[in-house]
């Protein structure tokens, strides 16, 4: 089983993922953007965002290549194919990432979960987070708003009103309620995948 968490920065994806690991009777690997970002080099205190297409330490960004987010999707698929369960943190702020995950994982056992949080709560958490990039939570919230309105997920949890343990229990209950977990399959061929990214 792949539990694919989609939410803005500061929405609580990490604490929900850890609560899922603590609750489930079988082991779940925790996979996320932060772990892939940690592989990137740092020079003079600045990280070069290779995962997102940066190819030079220069401040000039014209020379960019394709991003490597699809590698994470294929890593998740490889673990699943070998029999591992995974809880995965993601932020589908780019339509190409959503399109790729649909192509890569729509025929795998996936529960697509929206980790939603009201913007004022996100911004408060961001202010209280050490070394936070202020404004990032609002940016992510805005870019994910279309997916929130479309109601495309198998399940939505609200970390503004639910603690991580309650979110994990909701995920476990949804997994066993008998209704199909087919959000990614329903997205195949959807015009939503070809929409322009929100700037």
Long-range contacts (C-beta under 8 A, 24 or more apart in sequence): 1-28, 1-80, 1-85, 1-86, 1-109, 1-110, 1-111, 1-175, 2-76, 2-80, 2-85, 2-86, 2-87, 2-88, 2-105, 2-108, 2-109, 2-110, 2-111, 3-28, 3-85, 3-86, 3-87, 3-88, 3-110, 3-111, 3-113, 3-171, 4-76, 4-88, 4-90, 4-101, 4-105, 4-110, 4-111, 4-112, 4-113, 4-184, 5-87, 5-88, 5-89, 5-90, 5-113, 5-115, 6-90, 6-91, 6-92, 6-112, 6-113, 6-114, 6-115, 6-144, 6-147, 6-153, 7-91, 7-114, 7-115, 7-116, 7-117, 7-144, 7-159, 8-91, 8-117, 8-122, 8-137, 8-140, 8-141, 8-144, 9-91, 9-122, 9-126, 9-136, 9-137, 9-140, 10-117, 10-122, 10-125, 10-126, 10-129, 10-132, 10-137, 11-115, 11-116, 11-117, 11-122, 11-137, 11-140, 11-159, 12-115, 12-117, 12-159, 12-164, 12-167, 13-89, 13-115, 14-89, 15-159, 15-164, 16-115, 16-157, 16-159, 16-164, 16-167, 16-168, 16-171, 17-87, 17-88, 17-89, 18-164, 19-164, 19-165, 19-167, 19-168, 20-87, 20-168, 20-171, 20-172, 21-87, 22-165, 22-168, 23-165, 23-168, 23-169, 23-172, 24-85, 24-168, 24-172, 26-85, 27-85, 28-85, 28-86, 28-87, 29-79, 29-84, 29-85, 29-86, 29-87, 30-86, 30-87, 30-89, 31-72, 31-75, 31-76, 31-79, 31-86, 31-87, 31-88, 31-89, 32-88, 32-89, 32-90, 33-72, 33-89, 33-90, 33-91, 34-89, 36-68, 36-71, 36-72, 69-94, 69-97, 69-100, 70-97, 70-100, 70-104, 73-100, 73-101, 73-104, 73-105, 74-104, 76-104, 76-105, 77-104, 77-105, 77-108, 80-105, 80-108, 80-109, 81-108, 91-140, 91-144, 92-144, 92-147, 93-139, 93-140, 93-143, 93-144, 93-197, 93-198, 94-197, 95-192, 95-193, 95-194, 95-195, 95-196, 95-197, 98-147, 98-187, 98-192, 98-193, 99-193, 99-194, 101-184, 102-184, 102-187, 102-188, 102-193, 105-184, 106-184, 106-185, 106-187, 106-188, 107-185, 109-181, 110-181, 110-183, 110-184, 111-154, 111-155, 111-171, 111-174, 111-175, 111-181, 111-183, 112-152, 112-153, 112-154, 112-155, 112-181, 112-183, 112-184, 113-153, 113-154, 113-155, 113-156, 113-157, 113-171, 114-147, 114-148, 114-153, 114-155, 114-156, 114-157, 115-157, 115-159, 115-167, 116-148, 116-156, 116-157, 116-158, 116-159, 116-160, 117-141, 117-158, 117-159, 117-160, 118-158, 118-160, 121-159, 121-160, 142-198, 143-197, 143-198, 145-198, 146-192, 146-195, 146-198, 147-192, 150-192, 152-183, 152-186, 152-187, 152-190, 152-192, 153-183, 154-181, 154-182, 154-183
